[in-house]
Amino acid sequence: MDEELLTIGAFAARARLSAKALRLYDRLGLLAPARVDETTGYRSYRAGQVERARLIALLRQLDMPLARIAEVVDADDTAAGAERLAAYWADVEARHAGQRTLAEYLRGRLSGRSSEMYGKFVVETVEVPEQVLITESRHLLAEELPTWIGTSLGRLEEAARECGGVTGAPFVAYHAEVSMESDGPAEACVPVADEAAARAWAEARGRVLGATVRVEPPLRLARTRITKAQVAHPQILAAFEAVEEWMRDQGLTPTGPCREVYFADWAAAGPEDPVCDVAFPMALR
């Protein structure tokens, strides 16, 4: 209680922060003053708060969001704070890796090397019979997509046990673009054996998920097979564009939304294992 109290100006100078920043951190609950004068509203800080203030300032130099800073500085001990900082930095490096890959992809497009990139993909056609599908749709952005695909297909595959079982590879159809700015929607689909059972499930249990049942007619797919590493955004964009270019060369037009067909065990697959078909539906000849 006898620790030295500093005015906001003196504390700001010692902590190497502006008074404006201190007021913001107070408002966000990151760094509350030790005392606020009830009459004047003047803030005073303890000298012992300088270390926390400097830590916040350093964390801000990492472009760390204020909410993540709170998790670090409010950790139970320094080891826990260090772990939370490490987790944040791992997220940053993963994001930068994705941006670096996107920059390389865009450099290839802008330099006229698109045909070279597309040539890495082998495109073929395959016929798919009529399928009864249980589906779940969602509007979401690209960063939310990987988690949603795994959880939604998992939910639908579990529900398929009540619908005669899974009869084909699950897939995700894109009814509009999903990117950092566009939110689709995307539709997770699992083929099942028993249409009547599927409709009964949708009526009784699927409503909470917004699940539906639809019958997809027979169709042909123009597809290219990609590895687990290639599924990541933005690598997968080149696969979609390669199929689109192949279709244009063949004088073909898609008859429905593009899709990602997941035919392999994702968890067991390695980075170079084929796991997914990038495909566009076409009319049967």
Summary of the structure (lengths in Angstrom):
residues: 285
radius of gyration: 26.7
end to end distance: 85.3
largest distance: 87.7
contacts: 820
relative contact order: 0.11
helix: 47%
strand: 23%
